[in-house]
Amino acid sequence: MKFDRAALREVVSISDRTGVLSFYLNADPREETSSRPAWRIRFRNALSELRGRVMAGEDRTRRTAVLKRLEGLERSFRRLLDPTESGLGRVMFAPVGDGEVRVFSFQLPVVDQVVLEPTAYVRPLVNTVEAAPPAGIVVVCRDGLRVIDYRYGMVEDIGRSSYGVGVEDWRDMRGPAPSEFSQQGVSHRERFASRVEDNLARLLRADAPQLGAHAAGRGWTTLVLVGDVQLTGVLAGELSGDVIQIDAVVDPLSSVKIVEYVGPQLKAARTRYGAGLANRAKDAALAGGRGVLGLRDTLHALNESRVANLLLDESREWSGSRTDYGMLHLPGEIPPGESEKTLVPESAMGERMIERALDIDAEVTVLDREASRILADYDGVAAIMRW
C-alpha cells in the first residue's frame, strides 16, 4: 500500500473495541547471513511475548479474540518476514475484530515492536517518515532536466525534459566576422555560443513553472538543483521556497545514488525547515499571536481544534490523562465535569497528540535534535495556530 498523508489519516482512524495490532519490523539486510536472520527471530519473539501478555489477561473474551486474530494473520506475517519483499522498514496494522490489514514499507529503518492498543500506534511511523519528508531533486544538464521525487525513503523518477536546438541554429557558421565586430575579435563561433546559452536559459526559465507546480502539488518542502552552477542559477532565480544548488555532475548516476549524494543537504534542509516552524511558533506565542508553547497550552489548543501545525521533539515523551471523549490534559489536571475516576491515565501523550492533530486535519511536524533545541525550555512541544 502506498503511503501518503491520506493513508496516515486512514490509519489514525482505525479503532476496534477489542484493540488494534500494530507491527513494526526492521528487515536489516546486514543480517541476511543465515536462513533465519536475526530480525525475523526478533519479530517472532515479540509475537510470543504479546501472546504471553494476552494469555495473562483476565478478559477471556478479549484473550480469545486476540489469539484468533494473530492466528489468522499468519499469512500476512510470512509476507512481512519475506526477505525477497522490498522495504527496510515494514509496518502493519490490523484491528482485532477483523477488517482490512494495512501494510507499508519504506527504505527507512523503524524500531522493532509489536503493540496492542485501542487504536493504531502511529508515532513510530510518523517519526520514521518525518526523517525524509517530500523533496524534489532536479538534475540540470545542457540537454534537459531530470526530475526525481523523494519521500519517506522512496525514490521515483517523475519526468524528463529534453532540450534541442534547430539545425539552422546548430550549424557551424563560417566566414569573416561582420566589420562592426572585427575590432572586438568576435567570431561567428562566439556569437553562436552566445545564442546557444541564451536559448538554454530561455528553455530553463520555461520549465520553471512546471517545477513550481510539482513542488506545490507534491508537497515538497525542499527543491534541490544539481548541475553546473550557471544552469542551476538560472532555474533557481525563477523558483521560490527552499531551493538548494549543488555544483556537481550526477546525471550518469541512478536515481537512488543521486538521492544518496544529496542526502546531507536534505538532512540539513529538514533541520532548517523544522527550526523555521519552531521559531515561527515561538515568536508568535511570545507576541500573543497564533502560536502556543509548552505541553499545557498545546493540549488546550488541540482540545479546541485550533492547531494548524503540531510541532514535537522526536525524542521526547509526555504523560497526562484523557477523557472518554478524547480531550487531553496535563497530569493532575482535572477539567470541569471530570474527576480522577473518570480520567484515563495516559503515558504515551505524544501518540495521543498526533492522533488528535490528524483528527482535526492539522499537520504534524517532528523536529530533529537540532531543531528541537529551540523548544527545549517549552517541553519540546509547540503549535502554530489557525486562529
N, C-alpha and C positions, 0 to 999 in steps of 0.2 A: 504494500500500500504506500502511495506517495505521501510524503509528509509535507504539510504546509500549515499556515496559521488556522485555516478552516479545519484541518484534521485535528489539530491540537484542541480546538474548542469542542469538537465532537468527543474527543477522549475525555475531556474535563466533565462533559455532561453525563458520562456513564455512571450510573449508580445502580445498586442492587440491594435489596433488603437484607440478603444473606451476606453480601460482600462482593468486592471486585478483586480479582487476582492480577497483580502487576509483576511482570518478569523482566529483569534486566540482565543481559548476558554479554560479556566481553569476549568475543571469539578471537583471541590473540593468536595470530599466525606463527609467532615465535615458539608456540607450544605444540606445534604440529609434528613433533619428532616421534610420536608413537601413535598406535592405533586408538589410544584413549587419551587425548590431550587433557592437560590439567584443567582447562576451562570447562570442558564437558563434565569432568568429575566434580568440580566445584558446584556446577548447576544441579547435578543430581543430589549432591549432599544438601544443598539449600532446599530442594524439594522434600527430602527426607525430614529435615528439621521442621519445615512447615507442617508436614503431616503429623509430626510428633506434637506440635503445639495444638493443632486442631484436635487430635485424639485426647489431649488433656483437658479440653474444654468441657463444660458441664452441659451445654446445649446439645442434646442428642440430635435434634432435627438439623441444626446447622452443621454439626460434625458429619452427618451422613451426606448432606448436600455438597459440602466442600470436597470430601473424598471422592464422591461420584464424579464431580466436575473434573477433578485432577485426572482421574482415570480416563475420562472422555477426551482430555486434551493430549493424550499420549502421541497421537499422530502429529499434532502441532509442535510438540516438544521435539520430535525426531527431525522435523524440518528446521526448527530453531537451532538444533545442535549439529546440523549437517555442515561439515567443513567445506563442501563444494558450493554452498549458498554464499551470495555476496554479502558484505557488510561486516565491519569490525564490531560495532556496537549493535546489538539486536534487542528489540523491545517488543513485548507482547502484553495485551490487556484482554482479560476475559471475565465477564460477570459470572458469578457462581450460578445464577439461575438460568444458565444457557444464554443464547444470543450470539451476536457476531463477535468473532475474535479479530482484534486489530493488531497487526504486526508491522513494525517499521524496522528498517536497517539503515545504518549510517557508516560512513568511513571515519567515524569518530569513536573514541572509547567511551564506555559507560561504566558505572560502578556495579559490580555483580550484586544482585539482591532479588529476593522474592518476597512480596508484600501482599498481605490480605487486609484490606480496609473497606469501609463502606463505599468509597469512591476510588476511581483510578488514581494511583500515586504518580504524579506528573512532575514533581520538582526535579528529580534527576534528569528527566527528559528535557525539561526547559533549560537546565544548566548545560546540558550537552549541546543542544542546538544553538544556544546563545554564544557558544565558543566560536562559532563560524556563521555569523549572520549573513544574509544575502549580500553578495557583492558582484560587480561586473568587472571582468578583465578584458581589455581590448588590446590586441596585438596590432600595432600600427606599422605597416610596411609601405613601400613605394608602390606596390602593386595592389594594395587594398587593405581592408580591415578584417580581423577575425575576432568574433565576439564570443566570450565564454561566460556562462552563468555559474557561480559557485555559491552554494548554500548548504549548511548543515553537513559539510564534508563531502557533498556530492558535486560532481563536475559535469557540465553539459555544454556542448557547442551549440549555440543558438543561431548563428548566422555568419555569413561572409559577404564582403562586397569586393568586387574586382575593379581596379582602375585601369583604363586603357586610353591611349591617345590615337587619334585617326592617323592613317598612313601619311597624309599630307603633312601632319604635324611632326611625325617621327622621321621623315626623310632627312638625310644628311645634306644640309644646304651648302653649296659650294660657290666659289666666285669671290670677287673682291667685296669688301665691306663698303657700304654707302659712304660717300665722301664726307658727309657731315659727322660721321663717327670715326673717321680714319685717324684723327689726332688722338683719340682716346684708345685706340687699339682694340676696338670692339669687333669681334668676328661674328660671322653668321652662326658658328657653333655656340658662341656665348649667348647670342640672342635666342637661339633655340633652347639652350639650357634654362634660361630665364623664363621662356614661355612654358616649358615643362613644369618648372617649380610653381609658377602662378596657377597652372591648370591643376596641379596636385593639391595646392592649398584650397582651390575652389571646390574640388571633389571632397576633401576632408570636411570643409565647412558644410557642404551639402548633406553629409552623413550625420552631422551633429544632432539635428532634430530627432532622428530615429533613435540614436543612442539615448537621448534625453527621455524619449518615450519608453524605451526599455527600462531605464532606471526608475521611472515613476511606476510603470506597470508591474515590475517585478520586485519593487520594494528594496532596491539596492541602497545600502547605507554608504557604500564606498564604490568609486569607479577608478580602476587602475589602468593607466595607459602605458603600454610597454613598447618601446621602439626608439628610433632616432629622436633626440630631444627637439629638433627643429620641427619634426612632423607632429609629435605629441603636443608640442606647444601651440601649434595652430588649432588643434582639436580642443585642447584644454581651454583655450580662450573663448570657445563657443558654448562651454558647458558650465553648469552651476553645481553646487553641492560639494561634497568632499571628493576632490579629484586628485589623484596621485600620479606623478610622472616618474617613470623608471627608464633610464637610458640604457637599453640592452637589446641585443638581438636574440630573440627566443622563438622566432617563427618556425624553425625546424623541429622544435620540441613538441611532444604530445601535450594535450590539454592538462592532463594530470601533472606533468612535470612543470608546466608553466605556472600552475597554481602553487606548487611546492616552491618554485623560485620566488614568487611574490608573497609567500607566506609571512615573512617578518613584517612586511608593510601592512598586510591585512590585520595582523595581530595588533600592531601599533594603531591602526585605524579604529579597531574595536575599542581600545582603551580611550582614544581621543573622543570617539562618539559617546561612550558612556560618561566620560568626565564632563563633556559638554552638557549632557542631560542633568547630571548631578549638580553642576554649578548653576544651571538654569533653575532647578527646583529650589536650591539653597537660596539663591538671590531673590527669587520670587517670594519664598516664605519669609525671609528676613525683612522684606519690603512690604509685607502684608498683601502680597499678590497671590497669583494662582500657583501656590506651592505649599507643601507641608513637609516637615522634618520630624523624624523620630517615630517610634512604634505607636505611641498613643494617638497622635494626630493622624497618622496614616491609616490606622484601623478605623477611626471615626470617619475619615473621608471615604474609605471603602464601603463602610456601612451605609453612607448617604449616597452612594453611587456617583460621587463627584470626581473620581480619579480618571484621568486620561492616560497616564503612563505611570506604572508602578516600578520603582527602582529598588533592587535588592542586592545586597552584598552576597556574592555566590558562596562564600564560606561560612556565613553565619546561620544560626538557627534561633528561633524565638519561641517563647511559650506564652500561654494565656488561657483563655476559655472562649467558648462559643455557645450560642443559644441553639435551641432546636430548629429555629428558622434561619440559621446561618450567620447571625451577627457576631462579630469578632471583638474581643475585649482583652485588656491587659490582665495579668494575674492579680487576683484580689479585687478587681473592679466589678461591682455589682450594679448593672443598669436598672433603671426603674422597671418595676413589674417582674423582676427576676430575683432569685435567691441563690445561695450557694448550692442548694439541692437541684435547682433547675438548670444550672450552668454545667456544660460538659468540659472537663479539663482538656486542654489542647497542648501537646508537647511538640507538635510539628506545625507551628503557626505559619512558617514560610509556605508550606503546602496549601494551607487554607487561604492565605492572602493571594496566591496565584490563582486558585480556583475562583475566588470572589472577583478578582480583577477580570479574568476572562469571561466570567458570567455576566459582567456589566459591559462587556465589549471594550475593555481597556487594553492597552498594550502592556507588556511586561518586559522590562529590560534588566538582565542580570549583569551586574558590574563585576569586572575582574578585580584583581588585588589592587592594581594601581588606581583605577577609577574610584573604587570603594573607599579609598582613604579620605576622600572629600566628605564622606558621611560617617567617618569614624566616631565623631562626637555626637552622632544622632542615631545610634543603634544600628547603623548600617542600612537604614531604610528611609525612603522618601517617596514623594509622588508629585507629579505635575498634574494640576487640576483642570477640570473642564470649566469650572466657574467658582 
